[in-house]
Amino acid sequence: MRVFADIDEVVAAQGEHLGRTDWLTIDQTRIDRFADATEDHQWIHLDAERAAEGPFGATIAHGFLSLSLLPYFARNLFTLVEKPAMSINYGLNRVRFLRPVTVGSRVRDSVDLREVTRTDKGYLVTTGHTVEIEGSDRPALVAESLALWVRRSSAECEGSSS
């Protein structure tokens, strides 16, 4: 776990590789719950018998399930001692699903701190993610995630630019 004292330390770390998370097993229960949450009940995710004869030999996680793990992975990789008032999901850039994650696979995230930009609301933090599949030469996905770290007080906003 990388610990930053404050936003100044995060700004100074722009361009650095923040590390890799621990492995996380993607089991069928997680896939089923995601299917229920998103109403995406396609057979390739849920029907083990049919999927065994399909292109991947097993059920696969939804691409968006793998993508939805980015905040979890980031929370387990780095933190701030002096936290912002809140962190808001601001969006994604350059998302690509490169390889399906079959049930029972283990995945982890490799994270780079790409950019920290001061705005009138706080700081826009861009992190690069490569979700790796254990034993695979290709990652499950690559993406840039943007988070808006909102300042604690309006006084901190004085003199800032967007």
N, C-alpha and C positions, 0 to 999 in steps of 0.2 A: 504494500500500500504506500503510494507516494503521498506525503503530507506537505501541503503548502501552507505557510503561515497566513498569507493574505493574497489579494489579487496582484500586488506588485511582484510577488514571487512567481505567480502564474504567467504574468506578462513576460518576465525575464526568461521563462522556460519555453517560449514560442519556438517551434521547430524541433523540439525534443521528442524522442520516443519515450512514452510514459510507461511502457512495459506490456506484459501479457497477463491476462487474468488466469485464474484456475480453470480447469476443465469443468464443463457442465454437461451432464447426460440429458439428451432429449428423448424422453420416454413417451409411450403412447398416451398416457394420461395427460401429459402437457399438451400434446397435439390435439387430443379430443376436447380439452377445455378451451383451447384457442378456437377450434372449429365452432364450438357452441357460442363463444363470445362474439365471433365475427359472422356467424351464420354461413360459414364456408364449409359445407359438408361434402366436398368432392371426394369420390371414392379413393383417390390416390393418397389421401390423408388418413382415411378411416377404415377402409375395408382391407384388412391384412391379407385375406385369401386372394382377393382380386389383384391387389398390389403386388403380391408375390410373383404373379405372372406378368406384371407390367414392366415398364422400361427400367425400373430401379431395383426390382427384386424385393421390395418391402414398401411399407407406407413411408411417406416423407413428410417432414415438417413444412408448414406453409412458409413461403419466403418471408411473408410479413411477420410470422412468429419469430424467425431468426432476427429480423430487423428490430422487432419490439424488445429484444433483449439488450440493446445497446445501453439504455439507461442503467439497467441492472449491472452490466459489466463495468460501466464507468464508475458507478458508486463503489464497486469493489476494487478499483484500481487507484483512484486518487480522491483526495478530500482537501478541504480548506479548513483551517482552524477558525479564522475570522470569516464566517460564511456571509454570503449576500442575503438580502431580505428574502429573496426567493429565486429559484432557477426555473425558467420557463422554456419548454420545448419550442424552438423558433423555426425548426424545419430541417430539411435534409438536402444535400447536394450529391450529385454523382452516384446514385445508388445503382448497384448492379448485382443481380443474383447469378452467381457463377457456377454453383454446383448444388444439387439438392442435398439436404440433410436427411439421411434415412434414420428411421426409428432405431434407438439404441446407440446412435453416434454420440460422441463427445465433441463439444465445441468450446472454443475460447476466443477471446477478443484481443487483438494486438492494436494498441492505440497510440496515435501520434497527436501532439498538440500543434495544430496547424497555425492558428491565428487567434489573437485576442484583440478586439477592436473596441475602443471606448465609444459609447453612444450617449445620447442625452438621457437615457433610462438606466444605463449601467454599462455592462461589458458583453459584447457578442463573442462567444467562445466557440471556435470551430475545431472539432476533433476529427481525425481520420481514423476509421475503423476497418480492420480486416478480420472477419470472423472465420477462424480456421476450423477445419474438421480434422480430428485426430487421424493420422495415417493417410491423409489425402495430400496430393501435391497441389491441389487447387483449393482456394478458400470457398466457403459457402457464399460469402458476399463481401463487397467493399462499399463503403459509404462515408460521406462526411456528415456529421451531426452538428447542428447549431443550437446552442443554448444561450438564452439571454439571462445573464446574472444581474438582477435588479439591485440597485444601490439601496442602502438602508435609509438614507435621508435625502431630502431635496438639496441640502447644503452640499452634499457630495457631487451634485449635478452641476453646480456653478462652474462656468468656464469650460464645460465639455462641449464637444461638437459631435454631430451625428455622421 
